[in-house]
Amino acid sequence: MRGLKEIIFLTLIFISFMLSYINPLIAVIFYILILTSGIIILYSDFRSHYLLLLSVISVIIITLIYFALLFSLNITSEEHLFNIGNRTGTLSFTEALYFSTITLTTLGYGDITPHGYFRALSAIESILGFIFLGLLVSVFTSILIRRQNQKGR
């Protein structure tokens, strides 16, 4: 039963990515709903904090790749979606992965700036970055506290 839940979860992520061809903002909202419900349904029965840590890291990686794919697609009629250094245009996948990483970690170097609805997508990704990185620190801290308590016994 556990494998079936994960297959359904990944299928819904794929469907939300396909929605990006219709409307990227709706696709991202659908993706966030899938992530929150998927984390609750799939990972609510974790007995091990290490598995929870692994799942948080995997959700962060999936989110990075998801947004990188969204940023690298030319799904709009606009030609100038990003300012990249001294040029304007679309992003290659590697540039989009770099931009997604910088945005999710909320570093924001400023060498790539989005235009249009990609600004909203970038803002959503940075909010997710705050949440996911906070969750990662929280899970990691609880692992350290649990180890410390086991040593004290």
N, C-alpha and C positions, 0 to 999 in steps of 0.2 A: 504494500500500500504506500509505503514511503517513496518508492521510486516513481509511482504514478503521480503523486503530488508534485514532485520535482519536474517531471515532464510537462505537466499542466502549467506550472509556474514559468518554465522557459518558453513554452508555446505562447503564453500571454505576453511575455516580453517581446517575442518576435512579432506578434500581432500589433503591439503598440508601436514597434519600429515601422511596420508597414503603414500604420496610420499617419506617419510623418509625411508621406507623400500627399496626403489630403490636407492636413493641418498640423504643423509641428507642435504648436502649443497644446492642442488636444492630445497629441501623442505623449507629450511629457506629463501631462496631468494623469493620463491613463497609466503611464509608467510608474508614477509616484504611488498611485492607488494599488497597483500590482505589488510594488515593493513593500509597502506597509502591510498589506494583507498577507502577502507571501511570507514575510518575516514572522508575522504572528502565527500563521497556520503551520508553516514548515518547521520553524525553529523554536516553537513554544515548549517542546518537550525535551530540551537539552539538559542532560545530566552533567555534562562536562563543560567547563568554561573554555577549554581549549577548542572544542567544536564550535562554540559560539564565537570565539575569536576568529576562527577560520571562516565562518559564515559571514561575519562582518567584513573581513578582508575581501572575500569573494564578491559581496555586494558592491563594495567600493570599486573593484576592478570592472565588474559588469557595468556600473554607472559610468566609469571613465570611457569605456569602449562605446557604450550607447550614445553618449553625448558627442564623442569624437565622430561617430558615423553620422549623427545628425548635422554636425557642423561641416562635415566634408561633402555632404550632398548638395547639389545645386537644384533645390526643389522649388525655387521661385524664379520669376521672370526677371528679377533684379540682377544686374551684373556685378555690382559692387556691394558685396555683403560684408566684407572685412577690410580694414586697413591693416596691411602687413608690412611693417617697416615703411618703405617709401613707395609701395605700390598698393593698389586696391584690387580686390577680386575675391575669388573663392579660395578655400583652403584645400590643400592636399590632405590625405589621411594622416600623414605624419605631423603636419602642421596642426591639424585638428586635434590629434592626440596630445600634442604639446599644449595647445590652448586649453583643452579640457582638463589636463592635469593641473595647470597653473590656476585655472578657475576653481576646480574642486577643492584645491588646497588653499584657496583664497589668497594666493601670493599676488597675482595681478601685476605682472611686470609692465604691462602697457605697450609692449611691442606689437601686439595684435589686438585690435579693437573691433568689436562687432557693430553692425548697423541693423536697423529694422527690428524684426521680431527676434533676431539672434541675441539682441540685448536682453530681452525677457528670458530667453532660454539660459543665457549666461547667469543671470541673477538667480534663477531657479537652481541651477547647478551649484552655485556658491552657497546657497542656503542648505542644499543637501550636503555639501561638503562640511559645513559647520556641524550638522546633525551627525553625519557618519563618523567624522573624526572625533567628535565628542563621545560617541558611542564606543569607538575603538579604544580611546583612553580609559573610559569607564570599565570596559570588559578587561582590559589589560591590568588596571589597578585592582579589580576584584580578584584576578588570578594571583597577583602578588600578595594581597592580603590573605587569601586562602592558604598560600604556601607558607606565609609567616605564621599563621595560626597552627598549621600542622607541625611546624618545627618546634613551636612552644609546648606542644603536648608531650 
